[in-house]
Amino acid sequence: MHRRPEGCDRGKGGSEGGGMIDSISGEVVRIDPDSVVIDTGGIAYAAFCPAGTIRSCSEGKTALLYTHLIARDDSVQLYGFSSPAERELFRQLLTVGQVGPRLAIQILSSLPPDAFVKAIGSGDIASLTKIKGIGRKTAERILVDLRDKVGPGGGEASRFILSSEEETALKALTSKSLGFSPREARMALERLRGEGLTAEGLVRRALEILGTGR
């Protein structure tokens, strides 16, 4: 039986319950061009996925997808990703005013996480405008809005993706009162990954790492 996920809030204009279904795991029962259907034990969920995630799935095999749920007045849609890092990039893209979930999926289908992070860090507008549905203005908006959220360089994408707590800490560390560069702040915050600190705790520990008692 295929059914939509339950238990999500619906606002007047739609609402996001991104963490309400954190992940799904089960047998892949169908693969469509833009989605995967996974049977979790009697309930099958259809999740829209980037191309790379779809390619990693095989019918009849077990798959684990990290998910993001979006509820609107007329639909409830689930989006699935092969890693938490890819899902976090999707969520960051949704913070850009001109990018909706379908376009965000299209972007991540065209640019794998590491390539996308590198494009943002280097200001590579050409790579973004090659993606269907993205003009120069939208590409510029993505670069401006995500430049301080997704760091420079390549490598493992999750190193450069900020949680909400880290984003708050980064803003504090790079404010006029503290005056650290984004690069310095990020290096300190990366060392604190996995400690479960609040934004305030991250700032305090980062200041210790950066060698100041302020």
Residue pairs with C-beta under 8 A, 6 or more apart in sequence:
1 42
1 43
1 44
2 37
2 44
2 45
2 46
3 43
3 44
3 45
4 75
4 76
4 78
5 20
5 21
5 45
5 69
5 76
5 78
7 20
8 15
8 17
8 20
8 69
8 71
8 76
9 15
9 17
9 71
10 71
10 72
10 73
10 76
11 71
12 73
13 72
13 73
14 70
14 71
14 72
14 73
15 71
15 72
16 68
16 69
16 70
16 71
16 94
17 69
17 70
17 71
18 68
18 69
18 70
18 91
20 69
21 67
21 69
21 78
22 66
22 67
23 64
23 65
23 66
23 67
24 38
24 40
24 45
24 47
24 64
24 65
24 67
24 78
24 80
25 38
25 40
25 62
25 63
25 64
25 65
26 38
26 39
26 40
26 41
26 44
26 62
26 63
27 38
27 39
27 60
27 61
27 62
27 63
28 36
28 37
28 38
28 57
28 58
28 59
28 60
28 61
28 62
28 63
29 37
29 38
29 39
29 44
29 59
30 36
30 37
30 59
31 37
31 54
31 57
31 58
31 59
33 54
34 48
34 49
34 54
34 105
35 46
35 47
35 48
35 49
35 54
36 46
36 47
36 49
36 53
36 54
36 57
36 63
36 65
36 80
37 44
37 45
37 46
37 47
38 44
38 45
38 47
38 63
38 65
38 80
45 78
46 78
47 65
47 67
47 78
47 79
47 80
48 77
48 78
48 79
48 80
48 101
48 102
48 105
49 57
49 65
49 79
49 80
49 81
49 82
49 105
50 81
50 86
50 105
50 108
50 109
51 109
51 110
52 82
52 86
52 108
52 109
52 112
53 65
53 80
53 81
53 82
53 86
56 63
56 82
57 63
65 80
65 81
65 82
66 80
66 81
66 82
66 83
66 84
66 86
66 87
67 78
67 79
67 80
67 81
67 87
68 78
68 79
68 81
68 87
68 90
68 91
69 76
69 77
69 78
69 79
70 76
70 77
70 78
70 79
70 101
71 77
77 101
79 87
79 90
79 101
79 105
81 87
81 90
81 108
83 113
83 158
84 158
85 113
85 156
85 157
85 158
85 161
86 108
86 113
86 157
88 158
88 161
88 163
89 108
89 113
89 116
89 117
89 150
89 157
89 161
90 101
90 104
90 105
90 108
92 146
92 149
92 150
92 161
93 99
93 103
93 104
93 107
93 108
93 142
93 146
94 100
94 101
94 104
95 145
95 146
95 149
96 141
96 142
96 145
96 146
97 141
97 145
98 137
98 138
98 141
99 107
99 138
99 142
103 133
103 134
106 131
106 132
106 133
107 116
107 128
107 131
107 134
107 142
108 116
110 130
110 131
110 132
111 119
111 127
111 128
111 131
113 157
114 154
114 155
114 156
114 157
115 127
115 154
116 150
116 157
117 150
117 151
117 153
117 154
117 157
117 160
117 161
118 124
118 152
118 153
118 154
119 127
119 128
120 142
120 143
120 146
120 147
120 150
120 152
121 147
121 150
121 151
121 152
121 153
121 160
122 152
123 143
123 147
125 136
125 139
125 140
125 143
128 134
128 138
128 139
128 142
128 143
129 135
129 136
129 139
134 142
148 170
148 174
148 182
149 161
149 162
149 167
150 160
150 161
150 162
151 159
151 160
151 182
151 186
152 160
152 183
153 160
159 190
160 186
162 170
162 189
165 197
165 198
165 199
165 202
166 189
166 199
166 202
168 199
169 185
169 189
169 199
169 202
169 203
169 206
170 182
170 185
170 186
170 189
172 178
172 199
172 203
173 180
173 184
173 185
173 188
173 189
173 203
173 206
173 207
173 210
174 180
174 181
174 182
174 185
178 207
178 214
180 188
180 210
184 210
185 206
185 210
188 205
188 206
188 209
188 210
189 202
189 206
191 209
192 202
192 205
192 206
192 209
195 201
195 205
197 205
207 213
207 214
